[in-house]
């Protein structure tokens, strides 16, 4: 028996009890004839006291303890003279009468405290020490609870968690697959799943009715800051449902999660069409923690004055920043630099301050009459003291995206995006297709199994780009946490969609044959969605990076620096796999 | 809204209600002017009635329905004239007034009914149809519930489920790894984990205290009948524990699972030492549903008569089969053939029947005096009507294994191994090492991190083969469902164990460096175990093969015949990975 209590549970009520604790030495300090040590485990910190006058040898032993040594103590719970209000166990301490060193520790490369941080490289190399820090550990505790509550909700709703295979075949659309050479089938490869999309559709054909899985997925992409080669999805699918059934079911799940984990009652999720999201926020994942909607100003500013930039624009839009007329010229120049950065790519920024007297002072004053400026103020519903910021450009989509970045920047500057405030919504009615400049063809916006809205099916022949899909995303605070669609269950409609995507029947058969074959045997109407668990948990934990809710994340080169993976393998193993490495010549 | 009720929930109390159901047409039949159809979904089967005299067109539509068509009906719940006691919905039927065909179906390659079975190849190719059969679906439902209850129990006990990475590095001991070429690190490979063993130990170093994970693991082994290249473990680890703490915790989990899933109260698990298991059952996973323990007969039969086989044996052991003296000569010859099969490898079998008068008639009568035969009868505690079966051989371990197979065979023949009876136990005190003829060295019986029993540590220097480990297996009905050990947390002891296993310090550092490094920073005492989920669920579901509780299993060549995986990949993909395929010349 290594302990009778943990380091987090003793209170005044326990005073007088004899207890055994085990844990790590957080720090020690000598004061007069006493030695104090903070003993830490997953559950908390408890103060230990060694009294030289009672047991000099024991106290001497305590003085030799180093940081992060693992010890076991036996002692009596005692009320503290000077209580520590910041610690749940701060009312008590342990008068130690027996000390066993279970393991010594080398001096750790950084101290294990809330605010300590050895820098990202060191943290990742010594992740097992980084994880000892309560702030990091709490993220994993939240993740555990989150996943458990997902399962509890879905189980109650009659969903079955069904494991789908990890060794599958290469998927035709989407990102690059990780592949696994098969020794028993030389020259052939498994692929790791980017998602269990087709497998969950097969489970619907199999009559499983309500499926979910919290499952690892894999994408061999060049990693951006917040991408991981392996990530976790909450993958769900239902049969005999329409879009409304799915929105209700998963709105319920979000409500359950917010309530049980954060004790927050979220309101009914607003639903915004993709068209409106683009029009008012310039994004399909609008951050609705704050308003500051776009106002389109083509009628007001195009052709109504001598400003050629606006006169040539395909789009002119503005946002009204409440009370920000105090922005100095220098601050406005910074904003202009911000929108001109290559990642954003605007040509410039037009501003207008509304004075206390209600008059507008703008960087384009000289081009417009007072009437036009008055129209601008009215269109923007700007009040005295407000700042109007305007972006324009020859491409509506691009200009809106620039204005979106500007809006988010202003929201951040104005403190309108606090991490502890949550604003959830559904974005619905996505287009079926988006044009790919690279591929010079229409591409499926979600995936090729997404069902068009029934009323838009006739448009497939005449104007496919305008067809809307039965597709939906759940967006929280500007982050797409999940998304999905109603799937096509009709073989003829599926064939037509493939044609529009540019697949010949032979190509479609080759790429999706096993799914198409299954669909011949009575596929039910079905649909579903998938959440990114890492992102969803990150939002709940108010993290900047998904890495902080992953026990052992990989870096931007796809390496686990702690394990030193990937690594080289033996020639004999390559031979068994019938593989040769062929590195490019330097 | 595709349905207001499922096909499994309507009862007499619902009579008169108007309902909408959706599902698959199991079968249709015409009787007089009526057409009946069985409509099936995940939840059950409901009988539909179409009345020609009420609506001839509708009835005609129903007559065109084929097997496995997906339909939606609207109708009224009505009491059946002839009730079907075998069906929970057997008291009612639906008088249909509206029928919509949601999807047609091609004629399925086998019928979707309990007892139908297209043979293994067809079942696997059309697994999505096979899964529609209730008997197969029920296994997945049980698996879902099983996993959920595991999580519920462990969550209540303060365990955190923590996801460990799937893309890791190659593990040094154990079976062959599946590897994944890294595009971003050319020439290097990830490995898929055979188990998260080292990662969970790192989580203990990280202070996570109580960890578990239901996790996919991978082994690239030549597949035997009941092995899968990917399988699922319930992986668990605890800090600050001794063996007793772990046995208690996971005995509690088994009790929880048996109670919540099968409504069975299991008794306290007996604990059997490995030595006793080998002595009395010839196996480290004894089937204790029945007794029939081995009796060692060296004292009784070696050197007490003229039978040279026994006189030269290193081991002679027998089992007493109650009431089986009725076995004919032919049946005994069959048993002899059974133990002589190459998989078992015994040279022969000696038997003795106890007659109703208490006298022994044996195949070796002529070699032994009546006194010796009387001694044999007494040693075996054989009663009139019993059959004694004896195996001997020059190698104790091998002879015991042969006798074990014979005991299991007799248990099966005598009906002592019913699948709905469960006998659980712990096997403890495993040896640390076993001799490998192949490697000509001692090998770790569990893995190299297993801790020896403290009292046996001195033997490490003098007689390592006799050292017992703090290792334990949970055995149910002769199946090892889980096993684990207390780990070594002391670096010096670990070093010694590596030496005994024949690793130089350099080799140990190269193979286990990241774990050894972590252990320098205050590793707590820890231990754990892992269950094979597939096996555990198979036992609960009384299945012959783990495949039947896996949604999409692979065949013995590691192929998923439904997905047709693995498969060939594009040259461009190989180029990106800097790989060439080098198939052996025919």
Interface residues (C-beta under 8 A of the other chain):
Chain A: X1 X2 X3 X22 X24 X40 X41 X42 X43 X68 X69 X70 X102 X103 X104 X105 X106 X108 X126 X127 X128 X129 X130 X131 X132 X137 X140 X141 X143 X144 X147 X148 X151 X155 X160 X161 X162 X163 X164 X165 X166 X167 X168 X169 X170 X176 X177 X178 X179 X180 X181 X182 X183 X184 X185 X186 X187 X188 X189 X190 X191 X192 X199 X202 X203 X205 X206 X207 X208 X209 X210 X216 X218 X220 X222 X223 X229 X230 X232 X240 X241 X242 X245 X489 X490 X514 X518 X520 X521 X522 X523 X524 X525 X550 X551 X552 X554 X557 X558 X559 X560 X562 X563 X564 X565 X566 X567 X568 X569 X573 X576 X577 X578 X579 X580 X581 X582 X583 X584
Chain B: X1 X2 X3 X22 X24 X40 X41 X42 X43 X68 X69 X70 X102 X103 X104 X105 X106 X108 X126 X127 X128 X129 X130 X131 X132 X137 X140 X141 X143 X144 X147 X148 X151 X155 X160 X161 X162 X163 X164 X165 X166 X167 X168 X169 X170 X176 X177 X178 X179 X180 X181 X182 X183 X184 X185 X186 X187 X188 X189 X190 X191 X192 X199 X202 X203 X205 X206 X207 X208 X209 X210 X216 X218 X220 X222 X223 X229 X230 X232 X240 X241 X242 X245 X489 X490 X514 X518 X520 X521 X522 X523 X524 X525 X550 X551 X552 X554 X557 X558 X559 X560 X562 X563 X564 X565 X566 X567 X568 X569 X573 X576 X577 X578 X579 X580 X581 X582 X583 X584
